[in-house]
């Protein structure tokens, strides 16, 4: 998948609770995912469940501090793998400034630990 992000990516292990906002039932479903990266602009992950490009999903992302970020993600790209899994690129919709700063702080700490400036 071609790199299109402006912000540095960070690895993070987490689970997402996803609710498709287009589904009138409002049914929440815990979807098994493998988070590839998180930046202040979005989340990349792999899932076994096909999602829809353009769909907006409500999420609760458990971050490295054990805090939960409640946000909305819009799927902007999907790539199907040979193993019938889906690599999804999403962007945050309406991420609060506080949560965006949490991600920025984690990024800064990661850069410091790696010896970057």
N, C-alpha and C positions, 0 to 999 in steps of 0.2 A: 504494500500500500504506500503510495507517495506521501511524503511528509508535507503537511500543509499548515501545521501550527506555528504560531509566532512565539509562543511561550515554551519554556523548557518542560519536558515531560518528566514525571516522577512515577516510580513503581510503587504500588500499594496493593496489599492483599485485602480484599473485602467482599462482602456480599451486598447485593442491591435488592431492595424490595421494589418491584416495578408495578405501576398501575398505568395502563394505557388511558390517557385522558379522553380519547375518542370513544372509549367503551362506556356506554350510558349506565351500565350496571355498577360502575365504580369498583369492580372487583379487583382486589389486590392479589398479586401472585408473587411468591418469592421465586426468583429465577436464579438458577445456578450460573454464576459467571466467573470468569478469571480476569481480574482487572489487570490490564497491561500497563496503563499509565493514567495519571491524573495531572492536569494543569489547572490554572485558574480559569481557563476557558472551556474545559470539557474533560470527558472521560473516554478512554479507549478500553474495550474489553472483548472477550470471547465468550460466546454463549452457544448452547445447543438449540436454543429457541429462535426461530426466524422472527426478526422484528421488522418494522416497516420504515423505510426512508421517509422522513418528514413527520413521522409520528412523534408526539411528545409524551414522555413517561415521567410519572412522579417517582422520585427516588429518595431513599434514606441511605446515605453512604456512611459507613462507620470508618472513621479515619484513624490515623496513627495514635492520636491522643485518647482513643476510645470515645470521643465525642461523635455525635451523629449530625451530619449535614443533610438538611432537608432541602431538596432542590428539584427542579424540573430539567429533564434532558431531552434535547431534540436530536433524533438520529439523522446524521448528515451523510453517512456512507456505511455501506455493508459490503464485505467481501466474503464469499463462501469458500471454505477450505476443502481440500480433497477428503478430509475426514467428516464431511457434512456438519461442520461447525461454522459459526458466523463471527467474523471480526467486525465489530461495530465501532464507529467513530461518532461521538455525540458532543454537543455543545451545551453548556449550561444556559438555561433561560431564567433570567431574574435571580441569579445567585446573589445573596446578600453580600454587602461590602465586608462584613465581619468574616464570613466564610471564605471569601476570596482572599482576604488577608491571611487567614489561617494557612491556606495553601501556599501563599507567597512566603510566609515565615518558614514553613517546612522546606520549601525550595531553597531559601537562603541558608538554612542549616545544612541541607544536603550539599550545597556548593562549598560551604566552609569545610565540611568533613572531607570533601574530595580535594581540597586545596585550591579551589577555583576562586576567582575574585568577581 
